[in-house]
């Protein structure tokens, strides 16, 4: 057997890597971010565990719950939580400077209706979030993996759409946004074929940016340059 064939058989025998919701990027922490991680993560952070989160106990109340995957530096998440104190927010982000920045902003605004998680979102959804417990799941500007050979790494796939549907309550909404048109088309194709959802777009494709999603500085600058952003909102109906 040739060396090439031996390598091919070895590669085929290796277990397939699970699609993850992120690419780990540590980055350099500012003093403010490091301090927030040290002081506030033990208070407002949640860790992956083997059982479901008791969110009523964690937030000390019953309230609608919105989970956001990949909140970046947390500016939009904090703004939403400030404007809607009646809603509990769960933010997942693996970029530690972003987690630190979010925690610091939370403290500056004296917010207690956010919990942050530094872990893979798929594992958190599977292991820690109860079925039918979320009113909305937000996925804003995920990694587009724009090269065609990398499209399989995109988080929005049929299996992920079904997982999200399980975690949403009936009437709950999966809200996605991207500034890559090709990814928007991919999202639309996956979600249109996913069972148990209804597209909230009146035209059967995209929706105007709702007021519930704050306009970021990056997005505002892009719009002035003529860059597009596509929002998709799908409601769980069964």
ABEGO torsion letter per residue (X at the ends): XBAAAAAAAAAAABBBBBBBABBBBAEBBBAAAAAAAAAAAAAABBBBBABBBBAAAAAGBBBBBBBBBGAEAGAAAAAAAAABAABBBBBBBABAAAAAAAAAAAAAAGBAABBBBBBBAAAAAAAABBBGABABBBBBGBBAGABAAAAAABABBAAAAAAAAAABBBGBBBBBBBABAAAAAAAAAAAAABBGBBBABAAGBBBBBBAABBBBAAAAAAAAAGBBBBBBBBBBAX
